[in-house]
């Protein structure tokens, strides 16, 4: 069973959000990395770019498939996890420790549209 952490919010497209004040750390869930298999490349936008909830902002490629990353919240990218440039497999090792982007949220109300761990677990079954 894939790990689902308490205190995180989840999207139906298998991204997680860890909220710290006005910031959201966004990554792929443990379930997503497990389904993808060995991650070989992560396409990440640049710091300063705006993302919009429900729209794609990058992609993750693996030996099995490529998958678009869909923004769970809107805002400005303030940091990217540059470690993934040279070591995309970090997502397989610990998806929660290796977030992809950090966003200054522009609309915290969008968090209400996300799933808690229990509801997310139900769609992973």
N, C-alpha and C positions, 0 to 999 in steps of 0.2 A: 504494500500500500504506500502510495506517495505521501510524503510528509506535508502536512498542512499546519501552519503555525498560527497560534492564537495572536491577536493583536494586529493581524494583517488583514487587508481587504483584497478581494479577488474579482477578476473579470471573467466573463464566460469564455473569453478568448485566451484564457490561461496566463494572464499577466497578474502580478501581485503589486500591491501598493503598501508601503510602510510609511505612515504619516508621522512627521516630526515638525510640529508647529505649522508654518505655511509651506513646508517642503514635503514632497512625496518622492520616495525612492521607488523606482519602478524596475521590475525584472520579470523573468519568466518563472513560473511555478516549478516545483519539483516534479509534478505530474507532467508538465510540458517537456522538461528536459529528458525525462524518462521515455516519453513517446517519440521524441526526436532522435534519440540515440546519441552517438558521439558528435558533439558540436565542433564544427571545423572553422566557422567564420561568423562574426557578428557585425552587421552593418549598423552603425550608430550615427545619428545626426550630430551636428556641431553644437557646442555651447553657444547660447544666444538665440538659437532657433526656437520658434513657438510650435507647440504641439496642440492638437485639438482632440478632445475626447471622442472616441469612436473612429478616428482616422489613423492610418498606418504611419509609423515614424521610423521604421527600420526593419531589419529582418535578421533571422537566425538561420544558418545553414548547417546541416549535419550530413553524415554519410547516407542517411535515409531520405531526407527531404529538406526543403526550404520552407520557412514559415514567416509570414509577416508579423511584425510587432504592432499591436493596436493600442493606442493611447487610452488608458483608463480614465485619465483626467486631463484637463487643459492647463497650459501654462508655459513658462519659459524654461528651457533647459539651462541649468546653472552649473552642472557638472556632468561629465561622462566618465564611466569606468574604463580608463585607458588600459588597464591590465588585460582587458579582453582582446585588445588588438593583437597581442602576441601570445595570449593563452586563452582562446575561446573555450577550451575544455573546462575552465574554472566553473562554467555554468553546470556541467555534469557533476563536478566534485561537490559543490554546495550552491545550489541556485539561490538560496536566501542570503547567503553572505556575499554573493557576487551580483549585486544590483547592476542594471545597465545604465540608467540615467537618473539624475536628481533634478526635479522640476520645482520651480516656485509656482504653486498653484494659483490660477487666476479665478477659480470658482470652486470653493470648497464644497458647495452644495452637490457637486457631481459625485462626491464620495457616497452619497445616499443611494446612488444607482448601482453600487458595487455589492458583492456578496460577502457575507461573513464566512468564516471557515466551515461552519456546519452546512451552509447552503452550497458552498463550493464543493465540498466533499461529495454531496449528492449528485452533482453533474459529472464527477470523475468516476463514478461507479460503472 
